[in-house]
């Protein structure tokens, strides 16, 4: 590829050079995948930049651009963590709050994605409704690194870890609750 993939690169340009990425992009971008009309989807791909697609799906732009670059072979590190190939976060020990807080909400990301719904909105909605000292637990067959970053940027404490081969658990709580437990 002559020019590196950038946030302003249109999805149609990426797919023209890398048609094998279409399914990965549609999996990573449920709003585009949900468009039933092939003509309308093609039109959206023509006018949508990587940056606007990431924002539409609630994904962190720099991480999503890096992931697409890896898919296209522009990066040496393979991005193969999730559906859409999210780059995994470095492993960290489960924080004290993720051990002690009870789950108020449990969400199955794979189940939601199978119906064409991205879990980001539900996770954020549930996290915003948390009672003190409670958490949201998301289970998935992949590392939801863009969601973890989004929730941290939104002021929540977030942790994810592989609990068994191919099984991930992600926990979210109010940042002030996590800090209060740490300070105790």
C-alpha positions in Angstrom: 0.0 0.0 0.0 1.5 3.3 -1.0 -0.1 5.6 1.6 -0.5 4.6 5.2 -4.0 4.3 6.5 -5.0 7.4 8.4 -8.1 8.5 10.4 -9.2 10.5 7.3 -8.9 7.5 4.9 -12.3 6.6 3.5 -13.5 3.0 4.1 -14.0 2.5 0.4 -10.3 3.3 -0.2 -9.3 0.7 2.4 -11.7 -1.9 0.9 -10.5 -1.2 -2.7 -7.0 -2.1 -1.7 -7.9 -4.7 0.9 -11.3 -6.3 0.0 -10.5 -9.2 2.4 -11.1 -6.7 5.3 -14.8 -6.0 4.5 -16.2 -8.6 6.9 -13.8 -7.5 9.7 -14.8 -3.9 9.3 -18.5 -4.7 9.2 -18.1 -6.9 12.4 -16.2 -4.0 14.1 -18.7 -1.4 12.9 -22.2 -2.8 13.7 -24.0 0.5 12.6 -22.6 0.0 9.0 -23.3 -3.8 9.1 -27.0 -3.1 10.0 -27.6 -1.2 6.8 -29.6 -3.8 4.8 -29.4 -2.1 1.4 -26.2 -3.0 -0.4 -26.3 0.2 -2.5 -26.8 2.3 0.7 -23.9 0.5 2.4 -21.6 1.1 -0.6 -22.6 4.8 -0.5 -21.8 5.0 3.2 -18.5 3.3 2.7 -17.6 5.8 0.0 -18.3 8.8 2.2 -17.3 7.5 5.6 -13.8 8.0 7.0 -12.1 5.6 9.4 -12.3 8.3 12.1 -16.1 8.9 11.7 -16.8 5.2 11.5 -14.9 4.6 14.8 -16.8 7.5 16.5 -20.1 6.1 15.2 -19.4 2.7 16.7 -18.1 4.3 20.0 -14.6 3.0 19.5 -11.4 5.0 20.3 -10.1 6.4 17.1 -6.3 5.9 17.5 -6.7 2.3 18.6 -9.2 1.5 15.8 -6.9 3.1 13.2 -4.0 1.0 14.5 -6.1 -2.1 14.4 -7.1 -1.5 10.8 -3.5 -0.8 9.9 -2.5 -4.2 11.4 -5.3 -5.9 9.5 -4.0 -4.4 6.3 -0.4 -5.5 7.1 0.9 -2.0 7.8 1.9 -3.0 11.3 4.0 -5.9 12.4 2.0 -6.8 15.4 -1.1 -8.9 14.6 -4.3 -7.6 15.9 -6.4 -10.7 16.7 -8.1 -10.2 20.0 -11.7 -9.7 19.3 -14.4 -9.9 16.6 -12.9 -7.2 14.4 -9.4 -8.0 15.8 -9.1 -5.6 18.7 -5.6 -5.3 20.0 -5.5 -6.8 23.5 -4.6 -4.7 26.5 -1.6 -5.8 28.6 -2.6 -8.3 31.3 -3.1 -6.7 34.7 -4.1 -8.3 38.0 -7.8 -8.1 39.0 -8.1 -5.0 41.1 -9.6 -5.2 44.6 -12.9 -3.6 43.6 -13.4 -6.2 40.9 -13.0 -8.9 43.5 -15.1 -7.3 46.3 -18.0 -5.5 44.4 -21.1 -7.5 43.6 -22.3 -7.5 40.0 -25.4 -5.4 39.6 -25.6 -6.0 35.9 -24.3 -8.9 33.7 -24.0 -8.6 30.0 -23.0 -11.2 27.4 -21.2 -9.4 24.5 -21.2 -12.4 22.2 -25.0 -12.7 22.5 -25.5 -9.0 21.8 -23.2 -9.0 18.8 -24.9 -12.1 17.4 -28.1 -10.0 17.1 -26.2 -7.1 15.5 -26.1 -4.9 18.6 -22.8 -3.6 19.9 -22.6 -3.9 23.7 -21.0 -0.5 24.3 -24.2 1.4 24.8 -25.7 -1.1 27.2 -22.5 -1.2 29.2 -22.4 2.6 29.5 -26.1 2.8 30.3 -25.8 0.1 33.1 -22.6 1.6 34.5 -24.3 5.0 34.7 -27.1 3.4 36.8 -24.8 1.5 39.2 -25.5 1.7 42.9 -22.4 2.5 45.1 -20.1 -0.5 45.5 -21.6 -2.4 42.6 -20.2 -3.3 39.1 -21.2 -4.3 35.6 -19.7 -7.6 34.4 -19.3 -8.2 30.7 -18.4 -11.6 29.4 -17.1 -12.2 25.9 -15.0 -14.5 23.7 -12.6 -11.6 23.0 -10.7 -8.8 24.7 -13.0 -5.7 24.3 -10.1 -3.3 24.5 -11.9 -0.4 22.7 -14.8 -0.6 25.1 -12.4 -0.6 28.1 -10.7 2.5 26.8 -14.0 4.2 26.1 -15.3 3.5 29.6 -12.1 4.7 31.2 -12.3 7.9 29.1 -15.9 8.3 30.3 -14.8 8.3 34.0 -15.4 4.7 35.0 -12.9 2.2 36.5 -12.5 -0.7 34.1 -10.6 -4.0 34.1 -10.5 -6.9 31.7 -8.8 -10.3 31.8 -8.9 -13.7 30.2 -10.5 -16.0 32.7 -10.1 -19.2 30.6 -8.7 -19.7 27.1 -11.0 -17.6 24.8 -13.2 -16.3 27.7 -12.9 -12.8 28.9 -14.5 -11.0 31.8 -14.6 -7.2 31.9 -15.7 -5.3 35.0 -16.8 -1.6 35.3 -17.6 0.5 38.3 -17.8 4.1 39.2 -14.3 5.5 39.4 -14.9 7.2 42.8 -16.1 3.8 44.3 -12.9 2.1 43.1 -10.8 5.0 44.5 -12.6 4.9 47.8 -11.9 1.2 48.2 -8.2 1.7 47.3 -7.9 4.5 49.8 -9.5 2.5 52.6 
